Amino acid sequence: MRIRMALVVLAGACVLAAFQAKTTTVKGYVLDSACAFTKNLKKPISEECAQACAKAGSPLVILSDNGAVYWPTTDAMPATSQNDKLLPFAGKRVTASGKLYERGGSKALLIEKIEAAK
């Protein structure tokens, strides 16, 4: 009985560990998600272009220096757009840190701190 209970507790801990996010720091450009994917841009054309796309409703993402795309996310339910948080940085190079979530090759960042890259 004790062994079975220990195995259940251990399995539960493993499941929880698999869903915990790790903290990371990302450096890259804030740009329109369509430009990152369909235009294959390495950086935004201009700040004005990135801002216009965001204001038109396109989600902003962070395109990291190594080419990975980070989708800004929230842990609130229902999830809310993170464009307001990223709009001041649209078209700019940033350093962002927070909790990283990965699933099926996608990366999402729950941004705890973001600032213009130095």
N, C-alpha and C positions, 0 to 999 in steps of 0.2 A: 504494500500500500504506500509506504513512504517513497519507494523508488518511483512508482507511478506518479505520485504527486510532484516529486522533484523533476521528473521528465516534463510534466505539464507546465510547471513554472519555467523551466529552461526553454521550452518551445515558445512560450508566450514572450519571454525576454528576447528571443531571437527574432520573432516577428516584429516586435516594437523597434528593435535596433535597425531592422531593414527599412523602416519607414521614417526614421529620424533623419533630419537634414543636417548636413555639416555646414559650418560657416566658411565662407570663401570671400576672396576679393577679386574683382574683375576689372580690367582696364580695357577700354575700347570706346567706340563711337555710338552715340544715341542716334538712331535713324529709323525711318519708316520701315516696317516689316516687309512690305512689298519690294522696296529697293534692295533690302538684304537678300531676298530670295530670288525675285524675278529679274532684277537688274544686275545681280551679282556684284554690287558695289563693295569696295573695301572701306570707303568712308562716304559720308553724305556729300551731295553736290554742293549744298550750301545750308546754312542755318535756316534761312527763309523757306527753302524747299521742305526741309524736315518739319518745320513748324506748321506750314500750310497743310501738309499731309496729315499731321496729327490732328489739327483743327477740323479737318474734313472727316475724321473718324478712324483713320488708319492707326493700328496699334504701333506704338514705339517699342523698339527692342534695343538691346545693347549688343553690338557686333564686336566681339573681343578681338584682341590683337592676333590670336591664333585662329580666327575665323569662326569660332563657335558663336551661335546666336543664343542669347539669354533673354527669355521672356520674363518681364517683370510680373510678379504675382502677389497675391495677398492671401492671408489665411482666414479672412473674413468670409462668412457664408451669408448670402451669396457673394461671390467674388465681384470685385469692382474694378473698373479700369484704372490703370496706373499711369495713364497719359498725363494727368495733372502733375504728378510727381516728377515726371521726366521732361515735360514741356520746357522748363527753363534751361534744360541741357540739350534740347533737340539740335542736332547738327554739330555738337561739340564732343570732344574727347573727355571721358570721365573715368573716375575711379569709384566703383560701387562695391559695397560689401554687404553681406547678409547671408541668409540661409539658402543653401543650394538644394534644389530638388531635381532629381533626374528620373526620367521614365521613357523607355522606348527610344532612347537617343535624343530626346528633347531635354533642354535645360531651362529651369525656371528659377528666378532669383527673387526672394522676398527681401527687398531692399531695406536695410536698416540705416545705411548711410550712403550718400552720393554727393560727390563734389567734382568740380572741374579738375581734370588731371593736370598735374604740375610738370 
